[in-house]
């Protein structure tokens, strides 16, 4: 689908940074009280992962966070497209028309991805890697891939050509198929980190994958949850969500080319073999980080109209599309998104709490 998930930019990341500062200041003011504030970060999967936790035992929290970061690094090695010895690349070399045994984690993330392929009618498809690679290479050289080459590579793409053979084997029914887990891998890693934190007795924590996928466990002391400002390319809405045992992810069209910055971005539509042309950014709230991560790309590819119909079929899910012009579409089957309409002519703001199952278009 893409070769880089959208960084929080003017949306998730600054709001999260401000949240971390305020939380740290609050803990400093009451350092003698429990639970204690613990923070750590590591670089993995091409981005910075951060974990904030509250726990009475600093030692237990630190050990749990080290184990969580270790799992994220392990999954990075497993899913890497760049490391020839990653489990994903080894599987691709051996699974063409032949079942290959894979680890439970690799089997699970591929299985999860197929759900979003079916939901989107093939718009979301992790087998898009050959198209992603050719577009990335071409745009870095300031050119567009030849149409004949794109037609040729489309024969390599198709999620239905992935054959899952329970409990732990996968076959690829194409001689040139390659997989790109970049649209779901960070969320999958966040969920595994959350599992480790919970199994270690951590109840209140936040796990952040580069600002693009964030999971909130429990809540900070004295709060209802973890308040995160969502991406707003218009600068007019300033949406916020409060996470409590759920996740938010954001997708938008980036470009890796200065020459074609306005025409071509990084998310590829496998049904057209071309980058998606959309000004919208979409943020998705779901019960797991795997779901919010996979759905954010799925709903970006589908667009607001088709995407809203998908959201209304998924319990406990919400999505907000916002364009640079302030066009907006909200769909929800539960999670609430706070919209703060910013008026250019006034320092005041209108606050509106969107109702569940509402769909708003402006």
N, C-alpha and C positions, 0 to 999 in steps of 0.2 A: 504494500500500500504506500509506504513512504520510507524515507531514509533518515527521518528525525522527527520526533514528537515535538509539538509546539511547546516552547518554554513559557512559563507563566507570564513573562513580559510585564505588560502594564496591568495584568490581572491577578493571577493567583500568587505569584512570587513576592511582590512588594507587600501585599497584605499579609502573607505568611511571615515575612521577615519582621514586620511590625508586631505581629502577634507574638513571635518568639521573644522580641525585646521586652514587650510588656510583661510577658509571663516571667521572664528572668528577673525583671525588676521587682515584680511582686514577691517572688521567692526570696530574693535578696533581703527584702524588707522584713521577712519572717523566716529567716534562715534557721532559727532554732526549732521551728515547727515542722511536723511531718504532714503529708508526704514531701519528699525532697524532689527538686527539679534536676533532671539529668538530661544532657544534650550530647549528641554525637553526630558526626557526618563522615561519609566515605564516598569516594568517586567510583562509579561502576556504571556499565551500560551507556557510557558516553555522557553521563550527567552526574550530579551530586545528589546522593541520598542522605536524608536527614531523619533522625529520630529524636523526638522529645518524649520523655516519660516522667511520670510522678510515681514515686515508690518510697516507702519508709526506709528501705535498705538501699543505700547507694551502691554497695557491692553487688547485690543481686540485680539491680537495674543495669549496672555496667556489664555484668556477665551476660545478661539477656540481650542487651544491645549488641555486644560483640558477636554473639551467636547469630543474631538476625542479620547483621552486616555480612557475616561469613556466608550465610545462605544466599544472600543477594549476589555475592561474588561468585559463588558456585553456579548459580543459575545463569549469570553472565557468561561464564565459560561454556555452559551447556548450550545456550541459544545463539552464540556469536556467529555472525555471517563471515567475519573477518579472520577468525582463527581456523586454519585448515584442520586442526585436531579437535575442534569443538564436537560435542556429541551430535549436534544438528548436521554439521558438514559430513561427519562420518556416516550418519544414517543416510544422507542423500546419496553418497557414493555407492551404497550397498543395497538400497531399497527400491531401485527401479525394476519393477515387475518381480521383485523378490522380497518376501517379508523380512524385515530387520527388527531384531529385538532392541527395544529402547527402555530407558529408565522410566519409572512411574511419573516423574515430573514432566519429561518431554512428551510422553503419551498424553498426559492430562492437559497441557497447554495447547497441544494440537487439537485434541478433542473439544476443548472449550471454544477454540476459534471457529470450528465448523458450525457451532450454533449460530454465530453472527453471520456466517455465509448463508445459512438457510433463511435467517430472518430477513436478510437484505436481497434475497434472490440472486446472490452471487456478486453483488457490488463490493462487499467485503470479502477478501480472498487472500489468504496468506501465501498462495502459490504465485503471487504476482511478482516475486523476486526477479525473474529475468527482465521484466519490463521496468522495474525500479532501477535495476543496474544500468540498462541501456540509456534510460533518460538521464540518470545522474551523470553518466560519463559524457553524454552528448552536451548537456547544458553546461557542464564544467568547461567544455571547449567552445562554448558560445554557438552551438548549432542545435538543430532539431533532428532526432533520429529519422532515417529514411522510412517512408511508409511501408516499403516492402519488408524491411527488417522488423517492424512492429507486427505486421501480419504474420511473419514467420514465428515470432516469439509468442504470439497469442495461442499458438498450438501447444505451448508448454504450460499454459495456465488453465486452471479449472479445479475448484475445490472437490468436485465429485470424483476426481482422479486420485484423491487420497483415500486409501483403504485402511481402516482401523481393524485390527485383528486382536480382540481381547484375549488375554488380559494385558499384553504388552508388546505387540508387534505392529508394525506399520509397513505398508507397501505403497509405492508411488507408481500409478498406472500411466506413466509418461516417461520417455527416455531423456527429457530435458527439463524436468520439473525441478524447481528450487523453491524453498520456503523462506519467507521473511516474517519473523515473529515480532518485529518492531512495533506493531500496532497493538500488541497485547502483552508483550513480555514484561514491561515495567510494572503493569498492574498485577500480573501473576507473581512477580517477585515481591511486591508490597504485601500481597496476601500471605505468602509464605513467611515473611518477616513478622506479620501480625500474629500468625499461628505460634511462632516461637515465643514472642513476647507474652502471649496469653498463657502458654504452657509453663512459662517461668513465673507466673503469678502477677504479671503486670496487667493492671486493669485500665489505666488511664495513660494513653500515649497517642502520639501523632507520627505517622510515617509519611514522608514526603519524597517522591521520586522526581526531583528536578522541577517542581512546580507544576508539572503536567498531570500527575496523578497523586492524590493525597487521601490517606485513610485516617479517620479519627476514631480512636478507641475511647469509650467512656467520655470523660470530660476533665478539663483542668479544675482544680479546687474552686468551689464556689460558683462554677459556671454550668450552664445547661449542656454545653457541647463546645466544639471547636469551630469558631466563626471564621469562615474563609471568604474573601472577596473573589468573585468570579471574573473571568476575562470580559472586558467591555471595550471592543475596538472603537466604539462611538464616543466614549467618554461622557455619555449622557445618562446612563442607567445605573451604574455602580451596583450590580447585583451581588448579593451575599447569600451564603448558605451556612447553616450550623450543622456540623457533622457530629453524629453520635453513633458509633458502630456502623458507619457507612462510609462511602468514598465518593470523591468527585474527580473527574478527568476533563481535560479540555483539548480539543483539536481545532486547528485552523490551517489554512493554506500558507505555508512558507515558501520561499524561493531560495534556491542555491545558486542563482545566476543573476548577475547585475544586468546583463544584456536583455534577458527575457523576464525581468522581474515582474512585469505586469501581466504577462501572458501565461507563464508556466510556474506552478508550484511543485511541492514535493509529494503530494498525495495522488497516487495513480488510480484511475478507475479501470479495473481489469476488463470491463465490458466494452470500453472504447480504446483501451491501450494508451490513453492520454491522461495528462494531469487534469484533475477536477478544476473547473473554473467556478469559484464561489467566493464571495466577499465575506460570508458568514463565518463566525467563530461559534462553536457549539460546546457547551459545558453539560456534563451528564452526571447525575447523582444516582448511585445504585448501592446495593447492599455489600458488594464486594469490589475490590479494586480491579480484579480481572474483568468484571462486568462493566464497570465505568470506563475502563481503558478501551476494551473492545467496542463498546457501544459508542464512544465518542467518535471514533473513526467511522463506524457504520453509519451513524446519523449524519455526520458531515457529508459522507458520500451520497446518502439518500436525499439530503436537503430538508428544509423545514416541513414541507407538506407531507411527503411520504414518511419522513422520520417521525413526525408527530403521531401518525397512525401506528407505527411500530411501538412507540412509547406507551400508547394506550392499551397495548396488549401485554405489557410487562408490569407486574405488581411491584410497588416500592421503587419506582423509577421516575426521574424527572429530567427534562432536557430544556435548555434555553439557548436559542440561536440569536445572535446579535450581529448586525452588520455595522461597518464604519459610519453609515448614514443614520444609524439609530433604528433601523427596521428590526423588529423583534418578534419571536414566536416562542411561546412557552407551552410545554405539554407535561403533565404530571399525573401519576397515579398514587401520590402520597407525599413525597418530599416537598417541602415548602422552600421557595426561593424569594428572598426579600428584594424588591426592586426599589431603588432610591432614584427617583427621577430628578436629575440635576438641571436646574433652570439657569441658562446663561445670564439672564437679566436679574437674577436674584441670588443672594447668598444662601437662601433657604432651600430645602429639598422636600419633595413630597414622598412619603413613605407608603408603600402598598404591599401588603402581604398577600401573595397570590394563593388562591384556593387550590387544593388538590383537584386533579382531573380537569383543570381549566386549560384552555388553549387560547393564547392571546396573540394577535397579530397587529402590529402597528406600522 
